[in-house]
Amino acid sequence: MNSKHHDYFSPIKAYKPFHSRFDPCPPIGKKYYRTPINIYMEFQPPNMEQFPPHEALMKGTLWKALYDYYENPYRERES
């Protein structure tokens, strides 16, 4: 098997929507989306590390391995 595929793993994916030459609108460019981490796990490993209950409610998952921080791309960034 080719192990180079695993070297470039990222939960952020991108695609470029098709733009026809007859389309009156300007091209959109690349669009980005995130894939959930759990689709890359075959089975849940035993004894996974867990967040404390209050923190798990804030993060949206009980297991630390399944937590993925989401930054809102539409929120203005502070300089």
Protein Blocks (a to p, Z undefined) as FASTA:
>chain_A
ZZklmmmgcfbdcddddddfklmbdcebjcdddddfklmpfbdcehiacddfklmmmnop
ablklpccdddfkbccdZZ
